[in-house]
């Protein structure tokens, strides 16, 4: 019987991880945040009063076994002077299916069938009005994921304006999981929006499955400046309740000076260092490996390598 793996996240980090994981004999359930309010997703939320669909689209594309041209169509964005400008085709398709089915969960299932997705994709909630909030050290409170990301400053606390109604299927997946994974990606806008849901917190507390975190390779400007691997784990643990991170996967790839300089000057990002001494003093198992590849001068996690580590851990466990 295939091992059941639940992966939490959002954004490109989750999509990159799933591209690799899907190549292994695993039963994957991907749980995705739906509080994004930027770009095409934000426009559709305002116009149609729907949950955020952009990250869901990316995940369906990454898990699809359809041809590359079909997947490129899903990700295609219109470039025009009309209201279609900036919209991704997949976002429009998902929104139309949501209108037809009346349920985001059902809309996703229909699109997964259409695009030959063999795994389960779930939104954390079907609430259309989920709003992510952030409190900053000076007491300022910022509303909306896009505004939080654009501020690019140290965040004191992340929370929802309203408590999400978490899908029952998400809780069931946690209860049945052999392994729970927090994907690489923005801590505050991709990972924590899943963890801070009370129903998820309760389910994680009751779960016997190990919790694995795939650590980011680069820092997030303002939010996680100078963060090492242990800092990422500590932050996640501070939002978790009784359960904490059991395993952290981190990259020890040697980044060239040219690439490092590019990230430092153009994006104000630095490599996340593996700080063995601090991690040794934490109750967490470290798995480190050469996990990064360079595509068009951009660093990417090798999802296939991470998948290999996940499978090896499950077999050994």
HELIX and SHEET records of a PDB file:
HELIX    1   1 UNK A   11  UNK A   21  1                                  11    
HELIX    2   2 UNK A   39  UNK A   48  1                                  10    
HELIX    3   3 UNK A   54  UNK A   63  1                                  10    
HELIX    4   4 UNK A   68  UNK A   75  1                                   8    
HELIX    5   5 UNK A   89  UNK A  101  1                                  13    
HELIX    6   6 UNK A  104  UNK A  114  1                                  11    
HELIX    7   7 UNK A  145  UNK A  151  1                                   7    
HELIX    8   8 UNK A  168  UNK A  176  1                                   9    
HELIX    9   9 UNK A  187  UNK A  191  3                                   5    
HELIX   10  10 UNK A  192  UNK A  195  1                                   4    
HELIX   11  11 UNK A  198  UNK A  206  1                                   9    
HELIX   12  12 UNK A  229  UNK A  239  1                                  11    
HELIX   13  13 UNK A  257  UNK A  266  1                                  10    
HELIX   14  14 UNK A  276  UNK A  280  1                                   5    
HELIX   15  15 UNK A  303  UNK A  316  1                                  14    
SHEET    1   A 7 UNK A 120  UNK A 123  0                                        
SHEET    2   A 7 UNK A  26  UNK A  32  1                                        
SHEET    3   A 7 UNK A   3  UNK A   9  1                                        
SHEET    4   A 7 UNK A 179  UNK A 182  1                                        
SHEET    5   A 7 UNK A 210  UNK A 214  1                                        
SHEET    6   A 7 UNK A 247  UNK A 251  1                                        
SHEET    7   A 7 UNK A 285  UNK A 289  1                                        
SHEET    1   B 3 UNK A 141  UNK A 143  0                                        
SHEET    2   B 3 UNK A 132  UNK A 136 -1                                        
SHEET    3   B 3 UNK A 155  UNK A 160 -1                                        
SHEET    1   C 2 UNK A 292  UNK A 295  0                                        
SHEET    2   C 2 UNK A 298  UNK A 301 -1                                        
END                                                                             
